[in-house]
């Protein structure tokens, strides 16, 4: 009982002096002290809940090389074996030199701290063990509210008692080395670095395994008051950190862990803080637009968490390794082709996506401006839709004529079937076009014209090669607006803003704003013989425990394979007889379609091979309808007007040539001539030889009154 009263008196004295932490620590562990604890109900081990530490997630390209990181706090967890021995010695020497000798509570250390605190009339020495510090860090990092964080840091009998209970449990559960490993991984060192690995890289640009004596002593000194010695803040902070480093070195020498000569040599060195930039999110990645796409893939998918908040935590705290589809070589090809022709300082922007037919794998996402908030940067994803961090996109123009062509072939038309069209088109009546709900959307009051007034007899081939507006309005009238819309949807077409596709008579002229990823995926389906695969960026995710989840393409047969073959047959002529003949092909079988919108508001080119598809868009993000692509300087060159083959086409051509240089040629499946060959002969061969032109104007969607009609 005397011993119990003695402990109580010490505790009472400590409380009176305001040194609760040291007073609680005056209860010994082992021998008589353990007996006292066993008799004290309040000091029983209480299990510590240790949820996984927040750890950065790493994004890898298709070959396994890192391209980006996501994190709530910058931390890389490493085993104790990957920490330099001198670092272990330094942290133990300065924080708890008897760590390997005492239990959960260091009685000698606490008694020493109590004596100092009593004589000082306040708390001048804490006396906490590394185990207790680990417990405190766990309680702090798991706190989610300001109140919980304040409770984890408060100076009170209740907090200290709770900490001791948990420390006893931790000591029973783990070995000393395991505890030290956990402490080194959870401790905050300052400058935004959590854990010894992150700190070593942030402070000195080396992994924890490569820390020198002076560097290790610096980090060991930083943990006591990281905000006060944060070297990234000021010269005064660095001076305080240098002072702390030298204290650690003296301590290590005094304990015999290093020689006095080694301590002196280390103290003679400069601080050596490098301030290696913190690895940022997408904004600091060379592949920012692709990174944004990956991030939003996870944030939008309920399979990664019931709420967006849960999914964000999964991404930023989960320590994931995310394998993606990005091909660095193809990305470099797209970057070079774009930056050669469109400068970051130009008002119009160019964006491009590369998608693999048959899988939907996004191989590259490039743009003429970098992602960011600075000058000549973009604050949203130029290459993708709103759901993936993008904007509302640009009208794809005549790239949408391909869907009408497909619909016509599906209905049995042959490649040389055609009709005579005029230089202008006006719907015969309001009921000429009906949307998929049966509503009348024809507009007999508006005339759609061709760019150069060309008309005459056009076939599926010549009408496509010349991109003749009046032909495609007549063709859409024949096959049906709803059938054209259904075909577009089957091939993955959608608006960039997520709204339903506008179903108007000018649908075939590309009035629905879209994004390069979506358009490229649609054209990739044609390269895969009608098999549409949803765009995918993630192929596998490995969690912190090494459990790997692989993801397969999501595909479906959207159109008849032979219809896709016939479409490729027609579109391949765009390079030799159509709107791209002035640019040329890519030295292998390829097919594609130019797209220029009304009054040159935007310009596109979308094309494919059996191995790769790509779509390029150009428009002014300030407002394409207000800032047209006429009388503009792009890439240091003045253009009176910009059509699909002017800049987008050459970007596509150069990108695809370089991206596929090491990929064996794959031919298209030949046209089934028995099914699609031939067709009704033209009324005269003269009309058939009209010079193709980029006839790609479009009518704006009707207003409310026109829609109701």
C-alpha positions as CSV (number, residue, x, y, z in Angstrom):
1,X,0.0,0.0,0.0
2,X,2.9,2.3,0.7
3,X,4.1,1.9,-2.9
4,X,0.5,2.7,-4.1
5,X,0.3,5.8,-1.9
6,X,3.7,6.9,-3.2
7,X,2.6,6.7,-6.8
8,X,-0.6,8.5,-5.9
9,X,1.4,11.2,-4.2
10,X,3.6,11.6,-7.2
11,X,0.6,11.8,-9.5
12,X,-1.0,14.4,-7.2
13,X,2.1,16.5,-7.2
14,X,2.4,16.3,-10.9
15,X,-1.2,17.3,-11.4
16,X,-0.7,20.2,-9.1
17,X,2.4,21.3,-11.1
18,X,0.6,20.9,-14.4
19,X,2.8,18.0,-15.5
20,X,0.1,15.3,-16.0
21,X,2.0,13.4,-18.7
22,X,5.1,12.9,-16.6
23,X,3.1,12.1,-13.5
24,X,1.2,9.3,-15.2
25,X,4.6,8.0,-16.5
26,X,5.9,7.6,-13.0
27,X,4.1,4.2,-12.8
28,X,6.8,1.6,-13.5
29,X,6.5,-1.4,-15.7
30,X,8.0,-4.7,-14.6
31,X,8.5,-6.1,-11.1
32,X,6.7,-4.2,-8.4
33,X,5.5,-1.6,-11.0
34,X,3.6,-4.3,-13.0
35,X,1.9,-5.4,-9.8
36,X,0.8,-1.9,-9.1
37,X,-0.6,-1.6,-12.7
38,X,-2.4,-4.9,-12.3
39,X,-4.1,-3.5,-9.3
40,X,-5.1,-0.3,-11.0
41,X,-8.2,-0.7,-13.1
42,X,-7.5,2.4,-15.2
43,X,-4.2,1.1,-16.4
44,X,-5.3,-2.0,-18.3
45,X,-4.2,-2.6,-22.0
46,X,-6.7,-1.3,-24.5
47,X,-6.4,-2.4,-28.1
48,X,-5.5,0.4,-30.5
49,X,-7.5,0.6,-33.8
50,X,-4.9,0.9,-36.5
51,X,-6.5,1.5,-39.8
52,X,-4.1,1.5,-42.8
53,X,-2.2,4.7,-43.0
54,X,-3.0,7.1,-45.8
55,X,-0.6,6.2,-48.5
56,X,-0.1,7.7,-52.0
57,X,-1.4,5.8,-55.0
58,X,0.8,5.5,-58.1
59,X,-0.4,5.5,-61.7
60,X,1.7,3.5,-64.2
61,X,1.7,3.5,-68.0
62,X,1.1,0.4,-70.0
63,X,4.7,-0.6,-69.6
64,X,4.7,-0.2,-65.8
65,X,6.5,3.1,-65.5
66,X,5.1,5.8,-63.1
67,X,3.3,8.7,-64.7
68,X,1.4,10.3,-61.8
69,X,0.5,10.1,-58.1
70,X,-2.6,10.7,-56.0
71,X,-2.4,11.4,-52.3
72,X,-4.1,13.0,-49.4
73,X,-0.8,13.1,-47.6
74,X,2.6,12.5,-49.1
75,X,3.7,9.1,-47.6
76,X,5.5,6.0,-48.9
77,X,5.5,3.1,-46.5
78,X,8.7,1.1,-46.4
79,X,9.8,-1.9,-44.3
80,X,12.4,-1.3,-41.6
81,X,15.0,-3.2,-43.7
82,X,14.8,-0.4,-46.2
83,X,15.7,2.3,-43.7
84,X,19.4,3.1,-43.2
85,X,20.8,1.8,-39.9
86,X,22.1,5.2,-39.0
87,X,18.5,6.6,-39.3
88,X,17.3,4.0,-36.8
89,X,20.1,4.8,-34.4
90,X,19.5,8.5,-34.7
91,X,15.7,8.4,-34.0
92,X,16.1,6.1,-31.0
93,X,19.0,8.1,-29.6
94,X,17.1,11.4,-29.6
95,X,13.5,10.2,-29.0
96,X,13.8,7.2,-26.7
97,X,17.4,5.9,-26.1
98,X,16.2,3.0,-23.8
99,X,13.5,2.0,-26.4
100,X,14.8,-1.6,-26.6
101,X,15.1,-2.0,-22.9
102,X,11.8,-0.8,-21.4
103,X,8.2,-1.8,-21.8
104,X,5.3,0.3,-22.8
105,X,6.3,2.9,-20.3
106,X,9.9,4.0,-19.5
107,X,9.8,4.4,-15.7
108,X,13.3,5.9,-15.6
109,X,12.6,8.3,-18.3
110,X,9.3,9.4,-16.8
111,X,10.8,9.8,-13.4
112,X,13.5,11.9,-14.8
113,X,11.0,14.0,-16.8
114,X,8.9,14.4,-13.7
115,X,11.8,15.7,-11.6
116,X,12.7,18.2,-14.3
117,X,9.1,19.3,-14.7
118,X,8.6,19.7,-11.0
119,X,11.7,21.8,-10.6
120,X,10.8,23.9,-13.7
121,X,7.2,24.5,-12.5
122,X,5.9,23.3,-15.9
123,X,6.4,20.8,-18.7
124,X,10.0,21.0,-19.9
125,X,10.5,17.4,-20.8
126,X,7.8,15.0,-22.0
127,X,9.3,11.6,-21.4
128,X,7.0,9.8,-23.9
129,X,8.3,6.6,-25.4
130,X,8.4,5.9,-29.1
131,X,5.5,3.5,-28.6
132,X,3.5,6.3,-26.9
133,X,4.4,8.6,-29.7
134,X,3.2,6.1,-32.3
135,X,-0.1,5.8,-30.4
136,X,-0.5,9.5,-30.4
137,X,0.2,9.7,-34.2
138,X,-2.3,6.9,-34.9
139,X,-5.0,8.7,-32.9
140,X,-4.2,12.0,-34.7
141,X,-4.1,10.6,-38.2
142,X,-7.4,8.8,-37.8
143,X,-9.1,11.8,-36.4
144,X,-11.6,13.1,-39.0
145,X,-13.0,16.2,-37.3
146,X,-11.4,19.3,-35.6
147,X,-12.8,18.1,-32.3
148,X,-11.2,14.6,-32.7
149,X,-7.9,16.1,-33.6
150,X,-8.0,18.5,-30.7
151,X,-8.8,15.6,-28.3
152,X,-5.8,13.7,-29.7
153,X,-3.5,16.6,-28.9
154,X,-4.9,17.9,-25.6
155,X,-2.8,18.0,-22.5
156,X,-5.0,16.1,-20.1
157,X,-5.0,13.2,-17.7
158,X,-7.6,11.4,-19.8
159,X,-5.6,11.7,-23.0
160,X,-2.4,10.5,-21.4
161,X,-4.1,7.7,-19.6
162,X,-5.7,6.6,-22.8
163,X,-2.4,6.8,-24.7
164,X,-0.7,4.6,-22.0
165,X,-3.4,1.9,-22.2
166,X,-3.0,1.7,-26.0
167,X,0.8,1.7,-25.7
168,X,0.6,-1.3,-23.4
169,X,-1.5,-3.1,-26.0
170,X,0.9,-2.2,-28.8
171,X,3.9,-3.5,-26.8
172,X,2.1,-6.8,-26.3
173,X,1.1,-7.1,-30.0
174,X,4.3,-6.2,-31.8
175,X,8.1,-6.6,-31.5
176,X,10.3,-3.5,-30.9
177,X,11.4,-3.5,-34.5
178,X,7.8,-3.6,-35.7
179,X,6.9,-0.7,-33.5
180,X,9.9,1.3,-34.7
181,X,9.0,0.6,-38.3
182,X,5.4,1.8,-37.7
183,X,6.6,4.9,-36.0
184,X,9.1,5.8,-38.8
185,X,6.3,5.4,-41.4
186,X,3.7,7.5,-39.5
187,X,5.9,10.3,-38.1
188,X,5.6,13.8,-39.7
189,X,9.0,15.3,-40.5
190,X,7.8,18.7,-42.0
191,X,7.8,20.1,-45.5
192,X,4.7,18.0,-46.3
193,X,6.6,14.7,-45.8
194,X,4.9,12.0,-43.8
195,X,7.1,9.0,-43.0
196,X,10.8,8.5,-43.3
197,X,10.8,7.5,-47.0
198,X,8.9,10.6,-48.1
199,X,11.0,12.8,-45.9
200,X,14.3,11.4,-47.2
201,X,13.2,12.1,-50.8
202,X,11.7,15.5,-50.0
203,X,14.6,16.7,-47.9
204,X,17.6,15.1,-49.7
205,X,16.4,13.4,-52.8
206,X,17.4,10.0,-51.7
207,X,15.5,6.9,-50.4
208,X,15.5,6.2,-46.6
209,X,18.0,3.4,-47.3
210,X,20.6,5.8,-48.6
211,X,20.5,8.4,-45.8
212,X,23.9,9.5,-44.5
213,X,24.7,10.2,-40.8
214,X,24.2,13.9,-41.2
215,X,20.9,13.5,-43.1
216,X,19.6,10.9,-40.7
217,X,20.4,13.2,-37.7
218,X,18.5,16.0,-39.5
219,X,15.4,14.0,-40.0
220,X,15.6,12.6,-36.4
221,X,15.8,16.2,-35.2
222,X,12.9,17.3,-37.2
223,X,10.2,15.1,-35.6
224,X,10.2,16.9,-32.3
225,X,8.7,20.1,-33.7
226,X,8.3,19.8,-37.5
227,X,6.4,23.0,-37.9
228,X,9.1,24.9,-36.1
229,X,12.0,23.4,-38.1
230,X,10.2,23.0,-41.5
231,X,13.1,23.8,-43.9
232,X,10.7,24.8,-46.7
233,X,9.4,27.8,-44.7
234,X,12.3,30.1,-44.1
235,X,16.0,30.6,-43.4
236,X,15.2,30.8,-39.7
237,X,13.5,27.4,-39.8
238,X,16.5,25.9,-41.5
239,X,18.8,27.4,-38.9
240,X,16.7,25.8,-36.1
241,X,16.7,22.5,-38.0
242,X,20.5,22.6,-38.3
243,X,20.7,23.2,-34.5
244,X,18.5,20.2,-33.9
245,X,20.6,18.1,-36.2
246,X,23.7,18.9,-34.2
247,X,21.9,18.1,-30.9
248,X,21.1,14.7,-32.3
249,X,24.7,14.1,-33.4
250,X,25.9,15.1,-29.9
251,X,23.4,12.8,-28.3
252,X,24.4,9.8,-30.6
253,X,28.1,10.5,-29.7
254,X,27.3,10.8,-25.9
255,X,25.5,7.4,-26.0
256,X,28.4,5.8,-27.9
257,X,26.4,5.1,-31.0
258,X,28.9,7.1,-33.1
259,X,32.4,8.4,-32.4
260,X,33.0,12.0,-31.5
261,X,35.1,12.3,-34.7
262,X,32.1,11.1,-36.8
263,X,29.8,13.6,-35.0
264,X,32.2,16.5,-35.6
265,X,32.6,15.6,-39.3
266,X,28.8,15.4,-39.7
267,X,28.3,18.7,-37.8
268,X,30.7,20.4,-40.2
269,X,28.4,19.7,-43.1
270,X,25.8,22.1,-44.4
271,X,22.2,21.3,-43.9
272,X,21.9,20.0,-47.4
273,X,18.1,20.5,-47.8
274,X,17.2,20.1,-51.4
275,X,13.5,20.7,-51.2
276,X,12.6,18.2,-53.9
277,X,9.1,19.2,-55.1
278,X,6.3,17.2,-53.7
279,X,4.9,14.8,-56.2
280,X,1.7,16.5,-57.3
281,X,-1.4,15.1,-58.8
282,X,-2.3,15.5,-62.5
283,X,-1.1,19.1,-62.7
284,X,2.5,18.0,-62.3
285,X,2.3,15.0,-64.6
286,X,3.6,15.1,-68.1
287,X,0.4,13.2,-69.0
288,X,-2.0,15.4,-67.2
289,X,-5.1,14.9,-69.4
290,X,-4.7,11.2,-69.3
291,X,-4.2,11.4,-65.5
292,X,-7.4,13.4,-65.2
293,X,-9.3,10.7,-67.1
294,X,-7.9,8.0,-64.8
295,X,-8.8,10.0,-61.7
296,X,-12.4,10.5,-62.8
297,X,-12.8,6.9,-63.9
298,X,-12.4,6.0,-60.2
299,X,-14.3,8.9,-58.8
300,X,-17.3,8.1,-61.0
301,X,-17.4,4.4,-60.5
302,X,-19.6,3.1,-57.6
303,X,-17.6,-0.2,-57.6
304,X,-14.8,1.8,-55.9
305,X,-17.0,3.2,-53.1
306,X,-20.6,3.9,-52.4
307,X,-20.0,7.7,-52.3
308,X,-17.7,10.1,-54.2
309,X,-16.1,10.9,-50.8
310,X,-15.4,7.2,-50.2
311,X,-14.0,6.8,-53.7
312,X,-11.7,9.8,-53.3
313,X,-10.3,8.3,-50.1
314,X,-9.9,5.0,-51.8
315,X,-7.8,6.8,-54.5
316,X,-5.8,9.2,-52.3
317,X,-5.3,7.1,-49.2
318,X,-5.3,3.6,-50.5
319,X,-1.7,3.0,-51.5
320,X,-2.9,1.7,-54.9
321,X,-0.8,0.8,-57.9
322,X,-2.9,1.7,-61.0
323,X,-1.8,0.1,-64.3
324,X,-3.1,2.0,-67.3
325,X,-3.3,1.9,-71.1
326,X,-1.1,4.9,-71.9
327,X,1.6,4.2,-74.5
328,X,4.5,6.7,-74.1
329,X,5.6,6.4,-77.7
330,X,2.2,7.1,-79.1
331,X,1.7,9.9,-76.6
332,X,5.0,11.5,-77.8
333,X,3.9,11.2,-81.4
334,X,0.7,13.0,-80.7
335,X,2.4,15.7,-78.7
336,X,5.0,16.4,-81.4
337,X,2.4,16.5,-84.2
338,X,0.2,18.9,-82.3
339,X,2.8,21.3,-81.0
340,X,4.4,21.6,-84.4
341,X,1.2,23.1,-85.8
342,X,-0.7,24.7,-82.9
343,X,1.1,26.8,-80.3
344,X,0.1,27.0,-76.6
345,X,-0.3,30.8,-77.0
346,X,-2.8,30.5,-79.9
347,X,-6.4,31.2,-79.2
348,X,-7.7,28.0,-80.9
349,X,-6.6,24.8,-79.2
350,X,-6.0,21.4,-80.7
351,X,-6.8,18.1,-78.9
352,X,-6.3,14.5,-79.8
353,X,-7.1,11.0,-78.5
354,X,-5.8,7.7,-79.7
355,X,-7.9,4.6,-79.1
356,X,-7.1,0.9,-79.9
357,X,-9.8,-0.9,-81.9
358,X,-11.1,-4.1,-80.4
359,X,-10.2,-3.0,-76.8
360,X,-11.2,0.6,-76.4
361,X,-7.8,1.2,-74.7
362,X,-6.9,4.9,-74.7
363,X,-3.3,5.0,-75.9
364,X,-2.7,8.7,-75.7
365,X,-4.4,12.0,-75.0
366,X,-2.7,15.2,-76.2
367,X,-3.5,18.9,-76.5
368,X,-1.8,22.1,-77.6
369,X,-2.0,23.6,-74.1
370,X,-0.8,22.1,-70.9
371,X,-3.2,21.5,-68.0
372,X,-3.0,24.1,-65.3
373,X,-4.2,27.5,-64.2
374,X,-1.3,29.5,-65.5
375,X,-1.0,31.6,-68.7
376,X,-1.6,29.5,-71.9
377,X,-2.8,26.6,-69.8
378,X,-6.2,24.9,-69.6
379,X,-8.0,24.3,-66.3
380,X,-10.1,21.4,-67.7
381,X,-9.6,18.3,-69.8
382,X,-9.5,19.4,-73.4
383,X,-9.5,15.8,-74.7
384,X,-12.4,14.3,-72.7
385,X,-16.0,14.8,-71.8
386,X,-17.4,16.5,-68.7
387,X,-17.6,13.3,-66.8
388,X,-13.9,12.9,-67.1
389,X,-13.0,16.5,-66.2
390,X,-13.5,18.0,-69.6
391,X,-15.6,20.8,-71.1
392,X,-18.5,20.7,-73.4
393,X,-16.4,20.0,-76.5
394,X,-16.8,21.2,-80.0
395,X,-19.3,20.3,-82.8
396,X,-17.7,17.4,-84.7
397,X,-19.2,18.5,-88.0
398,X,-19.1,16.1,-90.9
399,X,-17.4,13.3,-88.9
400,X,-21.0,12.5,-88.0
401,X,-21.8,11.8,-91.7
402,X,-20.2,8.5,-91.2
403,X,-23.1,7.4,-89.0
404,X,-25.6,8.1,-91.8
405,X,-23.3,6.2,-94.3
406,X,-23.4,3.2,-91.9
407,X,-27.2,3.4,-91.5
408,X,-27.5,3.4,-95.3
409,X,-25.3,0.4,-95.7
410,X,-27.2,-1.4,-93.0
411,X,-30.4,-0.9,-94.9
412,X,-28.9,-2.6,-98.0
413,X,-27.6,0.3,-100.1
414,X,-24.5,-0.4,-102.2
415,X,-21.4,1.8,-102.3
416,X,-22.3,3.1,-105.8
417,X,-26.0,3.6,-105.0
418,X,-26.8,7.3,-105.1
419,X,-29.1,10.2,-106.0
420,X,-29.1,13.5,-107.7
421,X,-28.9,16.4,-105.3
422,X,-28.9,20.2,-105.6
423,X,-26.6,22.9,-104.3
424,X,-29.1,23.5,-101.5
425,X,-31.4,21.3,-99.4
426,X,-34.8,22.2,-98.0
427,X,-37.0,19.7,-96.2
428,X,-40.2,19.0,-98.1
429,X,-42.2,19.3,-94.9
430,X,-42.2,19.4,-91.2
431,X,-42.9,15.6,-91.0
432,X,-39.9,14.8,-93.3
433,X,-37.7,14.1,-90.3
434,X,-38.9,12.5,-87.1
435,X,-37.0,12.0,-83.9
436,X,-37.0,8.7,-82.1
437,X,-40.1,9.7,-80.1
438,X,-42.0,10.3,-83.3
439,X,-41.9,14.1,-83.2
440,X,-41.6,16.2,-86.3
441,X,-38.2,17.9,-86.5
442,X,-38.0,18.8,-90.2
443,X,-37.5,22.4,-91.0
444,X,-38.8,23.4,-94.5
445,X,-38.0,27.0,-93.8
446,X,-34.2,26.6,-93.7
447,X,-32.0,25.8,-96.7
448,X,-28.7,23.9,-96.1
449,X,-26.1,24.6,-98.8
450,X,-22.9,23.1,-100.0
451,X,-19.7,25.0,-99.6
452,X,-18.9,25.4,-103.2
453,X,-22.4,24.9,-104.7
454,X,-21.5,21.4,-105.9
455,X,-24.5,19.2,-106.6
456,X,-25.4,16.6,-109.2
457,X,-25.4,12.8,-108.9
458,X,-23.6,11.5,-105.9
459,X,-23.1,8.0,-104.7
460,X,-22.4,6.8,-101.1
461,X,-18.7,6.9,-102.2
462,X,-18.5,10.2,-104.0
463,X,-20.9,11.9,-101.7
464,X,-18.7,10.9,-98.7
465,X,-15.4,11.7,-100.4
466,X,-16.6,15.2,-101.2
467,X,-18.5,15.5,-97.9
468,X,-21.5,16.9,-99.7
469,X,-24.1,18.4,-97.3
470,X,-27.1,18.2,-99.5
471,X,-26.3,14.5,-100.3
472,X,-26.2,13.6,-96.7
473,X,-29.4,15.4,-95.8
474,X,-31.1,13.5,-98.7
475,X,-29.5,10.3,-97.5
476,X,-30.6,10.9,-93.9
477,X,-34.1,11.6,-95.1
478,X,-34.1,8.3,-97.0
479,X,-32.7,6.1,-94.2
480,X,-34.5,7.9,-91.4
481,X,-33.2,10.4,-88.7
482,X,-34.0,8.0,-85.9
483,X,-32.1,5.1,-87.6
484,X,-29.1,7.4,-88.0
485,X,-29.3,8.4,-84.3
486,X,-29.6,4.8,-83.3
487,X,-26.5,3.9,-85.4
488,X,-24.5,6.8,-83.8
489,X,-25.5,5.6,-80.3
490,X,-24.6,2.0,-81.1
491,X,-21.2,3.2,-82.0
492,X,-20.8,5.1,-78.8
493,X,-21.7,8.6,-79.9
494,X,-22.7,11.0,-77.1
495,X,-22.6,14.6,-76.2
496,X,-19.6,15.8,-74.2
497,X,-21.8,17.6,-71.7
498,X,-23.7,14.4,-70.9
499,X,-27.0,15.6,-72.2
500,X,-29.1,13.6,-74.6
501,X,-28.1,13.8,-78.3
502,X,-30.1,16.5,-80.1
503,X,-32.2,14.8,-82.7
504,X,-32.7,17.3,-85.5
505,X,-32.6,17.0,-89.3
506,X,-29.0,18.4,-89.3
507,X,-27.9,15.6,-87.0
508,X,-25.8,14.1,-89.8
509,X,-23.9,17.4,-90.1
510,X,-22.5,17.0,-86.6
511,X,-24.4,19.5,-84.4
512,X,-23.9,17.7,-81.1
513,X,-20.8,18.9,-79.3
514,X,-18.4,16.0,-78.6
515,X,-14.8,15.2,-77.4
516,X,-11.9,13.5,-79.1
517,X,-12.0,10.4,-76.9
518,X,-15.7,9.7,-77.7
519,X,-15.2,10.3,-81.5
520,X,-12.0,8.2,-81.6
521,X,-13.8,5.3,-79.8
522,X,-16.6,5.4,-82.4
523,X,-14.2,5.3,-85.3
524,X,-12.2,2.6,-83.5
525,X,-15.3,0.4,-83.7
526,X,-15.2,0.6,-87.5
527,X,-11.6,-0.5,-87.4
528,X,-12.6,-3.5,-85.2
529,X,-15.2,-4.5,-87.8
530,X,-18.1,-3.0,-85.9
531,X,-17.2,-4.1,-82.4
532,X,-17.5,-1.1,-80.2
533,X,-15.5,-1.0,-77.0
534,X,-16.1,1.6,-74.3
535,X,-13.0,3.8,-73.8
536,X,-10.8,2.3,-71.0
537,X,-7.8,3.8,-69.3
538,X,-7.3,1.3,-66.4
539,X,-6.2,-2.3,-66.9
540,X,-5.4,-3.3,-63.3
541,X,-5.4,-2.0,-59.7
542,X,-3.2,-3.6,-57.0
543,X,-4.0,-2.6,-53.4
544,X,-1.5,-2.0,-50.6
545,X,-1.7,-5.7,-49.6
546,X,-0.7,-6.9,-53.1
547,X,-4.2,-7.9,-54.2
548,X,-4.6,-7.3,-57.9
549,X,-7.8,-6.7,-59.7
550,X,-7.6,-6.8,-63.5
551,X,-10.1,-5.0,-65.8
552,X,-11.2,-6.3,-69.2
553,X,-12.5,-4.3,-72.1
554,X,-16.3,-3.7,-72.2
555,X,-17.3,-4.5,-75.8
556,X,-20.3,-5.4,-77.9
557,X,-21.0,-6.0,-81.6
558,X,-22.5,-2.6,-82.5
559,X,-23.0,-3.2,-86.3
560,X,-22.7,-6.0,-88.8
561,X,-18.9,-6.7,-89.5
562,X,-19.5,-6.5,-93.2
563,X,-21.2,-3.2,-92.9
564,X,-18.1,-1.9,-91.0
565,X,-15.9,-3.3,-93.8
566,X,-17.9,-1.5,-96.4
567,X,-17.7,1.7,-94.4
568,X,-13.9,1.4,-94.2
569,X,-13.9,0.8,-97.9
570,X,-15.7,4.0,-98.6
571,X,-13.8,6.1,-96.0
572,X,-10.4,4.9,-97.3
573,X,-11.2,6.8,-100.5
574,X,-11.2,10.1,-98.5
575,X,-7.4,10.0,-98.6
576,X,-7.1,9.4,-102.4
577,X,-10.2,10.9,-103.9
578,X,-11.7,13.0,-101.2
579,X,-11.2,15.9,-98.8
580,X,-7.8,14.5,-97.6
581,X,-6.2,13.9,-101.0
582,X,-4.1,17.0,-100.6
583,X,-2.7,15.7,-97.4
584,X,-2.4,12.0,-98.2
585,X,-2.4,8.8,-96.3
586,X,-0.1,7.2,-93.8
587,X,1.6,4.5,-95.9
588,X,-0.8,1.7,-94.8
589,X,-4.5,0.9,-95.1
590,X,-6.4,3.7,-93.4
591,X,-9.8,5.3,-93.5
592,X,-11.3,8.5,-92.1
593,X,-13.5,11.6,-92.4
594,X,-12.9,15.3,-92.2
595,X,-15.3,17.5,-90.2
596,X,-15.8,21.2,-90.6
597,X,-18.7,23.0,-88.9
598,X,-20.9,25.8,-89.9
599,X,-18.9,29.0,-90.7
600,X,-15.7,27.2,-89.7
601,X,-16.5,27.2,-86.0
602,X,-14.5,24.0,-85.4
603,X,-12.5,21.6,-87.5
604,X,-11.9,17.8,-87.0
605,X,-10.4,14.8,-88.5
606,X,-11.2,11.3,-87.3
607,X,-9.8,8.1,-88.8
608,X,-8.7,4.6,-88.2
609,X,-6.7,1.5,-89.1
610,X,-7.4,-2.0,-87.8
611,X,-4.7,-1.3,-85.2
612,X,-5.4,2.3,-84.0
613,X,-8.0,5.1,-84.3
614,X,-7.6,8.8,-83.6
615,X,-9.7,11.9,-83.5
616,X,-8.3,15.5,-83.6
617,X,-10.4,18.6,-82.9
618,X,-9.6,22.3,-83.2
619,X,-11.7,25.1,-81.8
620,X,-11.5,28.2,-79.7
621,X,-12.3,27.5,-76.1
622,X,-13.5,31.1,-75.6
623,X,-16.6,30.1,-77.6
624,X,-16.4,28.4,-81.0
625,X,-19.5,30.0,-82.4
626,X,-18.2,33.4,-81.5
627,X,-14.6,33.0,-82.4
628,X,-14.5,31.2,-85.8
629,X,-11.5,29.6,-87.4
630,X,-11.4,32.3,-90.1
631,X,-8.7,35.0,-90.4
632,X,-6.7,33.3,-87.7
633,X,-3.0,32.8,-87.0
634,X,-2.3,29.3,-85.7
635,X,1.2,27.8,-85.2
636,X,2.8,31.0,-86.5
637,X,0.9,30.8,-89.8
638,X,-2.1,32.8,-91.0
639,X,-5.2,31.0,-92.3
640,X,-8.1,32.6,-94.1
641,X,-10.1,29.6,-93.0
642,X,-9.5,26.3,-91.3
643,X,-11.3,23.2,-92.5
644,X,-10.9,19.6,-91.4
645,X,-8.0,18.9,-93.7
646,X,-6.2,22.1,-93.0
647,X,-4.6,21.4,-89.6
648,X,-6.5,18.5,-87.9
649,X,-5.9,16.2,-90.9
650,X,-2.1,16.8,-91.0
651,X,-1.9,16.3,-87.2
652,X,-3.7,13.0,-87.5
653,X,-1.5,11.9,-90.4
654,X,1.8,12.6,-88.7
655,X,0.6,11.2,-85.4
656,X,-0.6,7.9,-86.9
657,X,2.4,7.5,-89.1
658,X,4.8,7.8,-86.1
659,X,2.5,6.0,-83.6
660,X,2.3,2.9,-85.9
661,X,5.8,2.8,-87.2
662,X,6.7,-0.3,-85.2
663,X,3.3,-1.9,-85.6
664,X,2.9,-4.5,-88.4
665,X,0.4,-3.4,-91.1
666,X,-3.0,-4.9,-90.8
667,X,-5.2,-4.7,-93.9
668,X,-8.9,-4.1,-93.8
669,X,-11.2,-7.0,-94.5
670,X,-12.1,-6.5,-98.2
671,X,-15.5,-5.2,-99.3
672,X,-18.1,-8.0,-99.8
673,X,-18.7,-7.0,-103.4
674,X,-21.6,-9.4,-103.8
675,X,-23.4,-7.6,-101.0
676,X,-22.2,-4.0,-101.3
677,X,-20.4,-3.7,-104.7
678,X,-21.9,-2.1,-107.7
679,X,-25.1,-0.1,-107.4
680,X,-27.3,2.0,-109.6
681,X,-25.3,3.7,-112.4
682,X,-25.1,7.5,-112.4
683,X,-27.1,9.4,-115.0
684,X,-23.9,10.5,-116.6
685,X,-20.2,9.9,-116.0
686,X,-19.6,13.6,-116.1
687,X,-21.5,14.3,-113.0
688,X,-19.8,11.4,-111.3
689,X,-16.4,13.1,-111.7
690,X,-17.2,16.2,-109.8
691,X,-14.2,17.5,-107.9
692,X,-14.6,16.7,-104.2
693,X,-14.7,19.7,-101.8
694,X,-15.0,20.2,-98.1
695,X,-18.8,20.9,-98.1
696,X,-19.4,20.8,-94.4
697,X,-21.8,23.5,-93.2
698,X,-24.3,22.8,-90.5
699,X,-27.5,24.3,-89.2
700,X,-27.8,25.2,-85.5
701,X,-30.4,23.1,-83.6
702,X,-33.8,24.7,-83.8
703,X,-35.1,26.8,-81.0
704,X,-38.1,25.9,-78.8
705,X,-40.7,26.8,-81.4
706,X,-38.9,24.9,-84.2
707,X,-38.5,21.9,-81.9
708,X,-42.2,21.8,-81.0
709,X,-43.1,21.9,-84.7
